[in-house]
Amino acid sequence: MNTIYFGGGCFWCTEAIFLSLKGVISVTPGYMGGSVKNPTYEQVCSGKTGHVEITKVDYNPKIISLEDLLAVFFYTHDPTTRNRQGNDIGTQYQSSIFYVDDTQKAVAESLIAEMNTKKAYDKPVITDVRQATEFYKAEDYHQNYYDNHKSDGYCQLIIEPKLEKLQKRFEKLTLTKDEYEVLREKGTEAPFSGKLLHDERSGVYTCKVCGQPLFSSKAKFDSGTGWPSFDQALPGAVKTIEDNSMGMTRTEIICSKCGSHLGHLFNDGPTPTKNRYCLNSVCLDLDQLDK
């Protein structure tokens, strides 16, 4: 897993954007680059601490490259304005990349130089490229803001159009709407709709988001419920947590690596394990053994 930090304006937007990408394991809004320890949102917004609103992006480079992340970053904000993104004005909104190693620094600076040489924008790209310093996680109410406030005007008028534009431009990199709703928002696909439900090929089922190996095809069985079912997971591949949504108590299954929602675990399976890992097909990819 690799990490990089992006400042592209309000972190409510950048968090939602990077959560839409395959290969992104986690996205955490926070603050970096200032002089005050453990700053609050109010202190950062005052412009007196020097911090930038950023998103910490943990990603699997085998699934999404640094170059692809940078392409998305520059596509989804204006890197030519100093301390401003749209109506958001202040030093905390400065376009910024905080790198963790020399490779990230070199790739970012090379891309910026190339864009300026080719005049990719009407004005020069003035994104700051800085070495990462101490990261301060933002307050809880900033975390998963888009998912928790979809009906808010800001989310509907600002974030949703950006996500739609992102998906059209980077279709191969982004989760589909159905995948996002299940993996990121803990939704459930319609029964008997999944492409992998009746797939009998041999291989290993992996997490759609981070590529973590989850289940062997040898553990798969037809439960008749309309969702892919397995009687055991690969060691350490998944975690279970109590789920009290929808007026009932169930056991939720999440990927142990990225925390993405996968489905639910029941104890009515037909094998000696009694396990029925009931999964959403959109959460899975199949790495075939018999290609």
Steps between C-alpha positions, in 0.01 A plus 500: 500500500621849410388837636483848353327821613294726274366849561247591235265736677231394745580149623132402487545496122840340476404224743199401287706515181777268616256260668354448153822347369587132479822426683449773760498326837405792721456877487530716811434875511741700712747785528869534413769756448432744783670616817239409763472154652161327494321789329122522498296568188424849628869573552589378151219704344636813670800482266739557789636146543635443149330163466346371179182294486621170359399141448730218597472239224615144566511299181612174342749588223436164335144614427531876457820682414636824639466647152129414491445653843672819387291508182182481706629761744571757230180424310273557798617841624654822371878490555553848356348712777691596812319430828164455332263237360184653360325693776727348766772754573786467749846358545346169610374449143837529326553231237761273660670164476681372807738222400646225719798403285723634222319301232169668573673839503669439165189367329283788625752769405558345160127490427454864604793608282356305206155657543649847512719437196201375301279777642242250618319786675447863408715594799807330653452213743606628844443187708737484796707181521620459857643228720238349727514614860284398794147408401210603721176313441201731467206490738260207478225702336727558200558127444287336226324831460350433157367157593342640817354818350389416147181703528690819591515770237881505495514129425234515230620818332877466534610145574256291294570683170873452562452128558292463184762686300775288655330172410451603138863609463661215698255215450764227534634642828175567682246287679162489330201649677385152609847405621534823696160459666584151620872524580511851645142550620422147621219442253375168360471401137175348376486118541585290194649806327870441562726391213700267725201323655514193275863534392664157536853593398783410735696773670512743787238766561657836585379834633389732221650800677843391624565160341519311830453121446178409685354161407603192306261376234522162677304651790217622278157337496152572367289613794195575290480849653607693190842607626841329471553290814809346660551279802837643603725796432871498440693542829498861616322618185184642655375649823154481653318774687154528654247662267184640659360669190154437354352413840691174541830371630727339244870430454656719237800382297765756403835472324772485764730716288285791383184463709269484200157349557467152349182346637380311808582176680230250599523169687261299283750361249479140374863403573652398836615862555133612503629825350325681218703799395237678292678745270412766248635409159592862423751490788703226339742430218608148405866421443478186290726201542398345168545793263 
